[in-house]
Amino acid sequence: MASVAILRHLAFAILVALFSAGIVRAMIAVRVMDTPEARKAHTRPTPKGGGVGVVLAFLVGIAFLYRYAEFARLADPYFRGVIAASAAIAIVSFLDDLYDWPFTVKLSAQVLAAAVAVGSGLYVTEYRAPMFGYIPVGWLGVPLTAIWLLFTTNAMNFIDGLNGLASGVALIACLFLGGIAAWHGAWFVYAACFLLAAGLTGFLPFNFPRARIFMGDVGSQFCGFMLAVLAVVAGRIEGVPLSFLLVPMLLFGVLYDVAFTLVRRARDGEAVTKPHRGHLYQMAHRSGVPAWAVTLVHWGFVAFGGVCCLVFIAVPWTLKAWVAVLPLVPQLGWTWFVVRRARAVGLGRWG
């Protein structure tokens, strides 16, 4: 019976991936163009909005599960909150791809989406910390959750600057988190990861190693928002031994790059909301590291974070805090490498 269920899930995933690929192919024909400029890595006009395929594949798949899967209906009202919030952020992000709205408009839409998710009950109320047991966070759970949702959504958006980087990172993170969720019977997390991974699988061949289309804000913000929500779900809703720390460990390379860049720009007196080319991954590429190599490095960061997650779950509570900080180690080495390489080739300005 288990093998039959696995085959059914794989068949459904293939259908979702093919549906996503079909939408991506249609978006290439629509030709919403992303024109090159100083802060971008590509040198020729390329269609964008490929994330529409990822979004539609996810929403159609999740609607199907809501209709036919018992666990989905049992997840209300969280289920409907996730769908409403993710659909809202996808729509506004797609319109931004079309009309290039100011950052304040995008941020307002993200705040609204976060409010919808939090309003449906998706916020941290307590945290089981390694070595300290359960720590109640009280009313602070609402703003802390909102900040987490906004930061992760924008982090995935900021990192979406090289072929296959953001989409590949999200895909690998979904595979690890979905596998862990299935092992522990967290079926809502498993289904969401399963559908998001299938949608990304349909998109990625059009974007890596050669980009026929970019994911755009509609894809990167949607993936970031969904992964941020799933962190809260994994740690708050399912009632199984999953930790909120799993998603931060998986996305540590992305979160570190963005946090490092924000701190560096604030230290240098630069406007943190102004477009730039000063992320670590951008500096690596500007210093001569091939785009595909930078992308594979970040895929490796996620895979390393996934292994850390497996170890984190397996070890006693007294060791979990040490495992949780392990993803920092490769980031320190990467930072050292990028800084040294940027100096060696004479890249004086990081912005």
SULZIDA-V457696 format. One line per field, one symbol per residue. ss: DSSP state (H for helix, E for strand, L for the rest). phi: phi as a letter, one per 30 degrees, with the letter a starting at -180 (. if undefined). burial: 1 if it has 24 or more other C-alpha atoms within 12 Angstrom, else 0. A space follows every 50 residues. Layout:
ss: ???
phi: ???
burial: ???
This chain:
ss: LHHHHHHHHHHHHHHHHHHHHHHHHHHHHHLLEELLLLLLLLLLLEELLL HHHHHHHHHHHHHHHHHHLHHHHHLLLHHHHHHHHHHHHHHHHHHHHHHL LLHHHHHHHHHHHHHHHHHLLLLLLEEEELLLEEEELLLHHHHHHHHHHH HHHHHHHHLLLLLLHHHHHHHHHHHHHHHHHHHHLLHHHHHHHHHHHHHH HHHHLLLLLLLLELLHHHHHHHHHHHHHHHHHHHHHLLLLLLLLHHHHHH LHHHHHHHHHHHHHHHHLLLLLLLLLLLLHHHHHHHLLLLHHHHHHHHHH HHHHHHHHHHHHHHLLHHHHHHHHLLHHHHHHHHHHHHHHHHHHLLLLLL L
phi: .dddddddddddddddddddddddddddddiddcddaeccddcbebebjd dedddddddddddddddccdddddddddedddddddddddddddddddch ddedddddddddddddddddjdbdcabddeicidcdchdddddddddddd ddedddddddbbeiddddeddddddddddddddciddddedddedddddd dddeddbbdccdacdieeddddddddddddddddcbcdibdccedddedd cdddddeddeddddddddidddcdeabcdedddddddjdeeddddddddd eddddddddddeddddedcdddddceddeddddddeddddddddciddcc d
burial: 00000000000111011111111111110001110000011100011111 11111111111110110000010010011111111111111111111000 00000110111111111101111111110100000000000100111111 11111111111111111111111111111111000111111111111111 11111111001111111111111111111111111111001111111111 11111111111100100000010001111111111110001101111111 11111111111110000001101111110110011001100100000001 1
